[in-house]
Amino acid sequence: MKEPVYDTYYQEYEYFGNPYPGLVSFFEHFKKGHVLDLGCGQGRDALCLGRMGYTVTGVDISGVGIEQMNRAAREDNLEVTGIVEDIYTFPVETKHDIVLLDSMLHFYKEDLEKEKALVRRLASELKVGGVLSVFTIEGKKREDVLKSTFDETGASWSVLADEYTDYPEFGARYHIYILEKSADI
């Protein structure tokens, strides 16, 4: 099996820096629960959420990133556990109150259908009352695809956040789109 490219990037600890200020602000004031962080990498968000009192399961294909996150979680005595798996097949269980996708959806032409299918699958597996939290780089076309994909899920959603946050480490703005599943239609 080919080594994941991020195994190389993660030789630099904290490769992606700190969580977005908008992510921190939202989750500081949100009800605590169990977060499934898909594509967690080195645990930038998972560790932050663990420090806020959330229980977090992080999933990523990078064994290097997961090992770093698990080590940091043990050192800080956090309820954060990392698992090396493919986010496209990892199931959402009823214990998961929040599913987080941070910088995982780009909707580039070659990945468009795969990523839309991921959103539809996550939406179908998420329990009623569960929250799907998506952070994507700002861009009207990307945001329109994301919103239209939610419209196709066959579920009813309440929008908890539809705003932007800066990402100082990379000089970019990210769209925060956080929805709570109200019911299956």
C-alpha positions, 0 to 999 in steps of 0.5 A: 500500500502506498504511504499517504502523502500526509505522512510526509507532511506530518513530519513537521509537527502541527503542520496545519497550525491552529484551529480556525477562530470561528471553529473555536468560537462556535464550539466554545458555546455549543453543547458538549457531546461526542465529535467524529472528526473525519480527516483529523490529521494531526488532531488540530481540531480534535485536541482543541475540542477535547480541551473544551470537554468534548469526547472526540474520535478522529479518523484519518488515513495518515498513521503518522498524524493519528499517532501524533494526535493520540500521543498528545491526547494521552499527555493531556489526558483528553478523551480523544482517540484517533483511528487510522481508517478511510473517511469515505467508509467510516460509519457514523454511529449513534454515539456521534453527536457531531460530525466535523469535516474540516478542509475535507471537501473541495468539490474539484471536478475529479472529486465532485461526485465522491465528495457529494456522495460522502455528504449524502452518506453522512447525512443519512447515517447521522441521527436526528438531532445530530450536527454536521459541521463543514469548513471549506475554503471560501468560494461561491461555486463550492458553497453552492455545491455543498448547500445543494448537496444537503438539499438532496439528502432527504433530511430536514436541516436547521442551519446553526452557522453559515458564516466565514472565519479567517485562517491566518496560518494560510491567509485564507477565509473559510466558510463555516456551514453547520447544520442540525438534522431535524428529521428524515423527510 
